[in-house]
Amino acid sequence: MRKFRTLDEFEEEYFRKHPEEIDNYLTEIFQEYAEDNDSGALLASLRVVARVRGISEIAALAI
């Protein structure tokens, strides 16, 4: 049986290879959220960033 990868897995792999683009990605997803209020898309994007950066690093930046 063939296992297909999800979009989240592709995004996670991309940001692991290009961590310098995470800040621009965050800016973009919050701008999109401000326009359409799609909290599901926002949370899915934040979940990808949390997996790449680690939740501890994100929490430290929020303080």
C-alpha positions as CSV (number, residue, x, y, z in Angstrom):
1,M,0.0,0.0,0.0
2,R,1.4,3.4,-1.0
3,K,1.4,6.2,1.7
4,F,0.7,9.6,0.3
5,R,2.2,12.7,2.0
6,T,0.1,15.6,3.2
7,L,0.5,19.2,2.4
8,D,1.6,19.8,6.0
9,E,4.4,17.3,5.6
10,F,5.6,19.1,2.5
11,E,5.4,22.5,4.2
12,E,7.3,21.1,7.3
13,E,10.0,19.7,5.1
14,Y,10.3,23.0,3.2
15,F,10.7,25.1,6.3
16,R,13.2,22.7,7.8
17,K,15.4,23.3,4.7
18,H,14.6,27.1,4.6
19,P,14.1,28.3,8.2
20,E,14.8,31.9,7.1
21,E,11.4,32.0,5.4
22,I,9.4,31.2,8.5
23,D,9.0,34.8,9.6
24,N,7.6,35.9,6.2
25,Y,5.3,32.9,6.2
26,L,4.0,33.9,9.7
27,T,3.4,37.4,8.4
28,E,1.5,36.1,5.4
29,I,-0.7,33.7,7.4
30,F,-1.7,36.4,9.9
31,Q,-2.6,38.8,7.0
32,E,-4.7,36.1,5.4
33,Y,-6.4,35.5,8.7
34,A,-7.2,39.2,9.1
35,E,-8.9,39.1,5.7
36,D,-10.9,35.9,5.9
37,N,-11.0,35.0,9.7
38,D,-10.3,31.3,8.8
39,S,-9.1,30.1,12.2
40,G,-8.7,26.5,10.9
41,A,-6.2,27.6,8.2
42,L,-4.3,29.8,10.8
43,L,-4.1,27.0,13.3
44,A,-2.9,24.5,10.7
45,S,-0.1,26.8,9.6
46,L,0.9,27.5,13.2
47,R,1.0,23.8,13.8
48,V,3.5,23.4,11.0
49,V,5.7,26.2,12.4
50,A,5.5,24.7,15.9
51,R,6.7,21.4,14.6
52,V,9.7,23.0,12.7
53,R,10.8,25.4,15.4
54,G,9.7,23.6,18.4
55,I,7.1,24.8,20.8
56,S,9.7,25.7,23.5
57,E,11.3,28.2,21.1
58,I,8.0,29.7,20.1
59,A,7.0,30.1,23.8
60,A,10.3,31.8,24.6
61,L,9.8,34.3,21.7
62,A,6.3,35.1,23.0
63,I,7.6,36.2,26.4
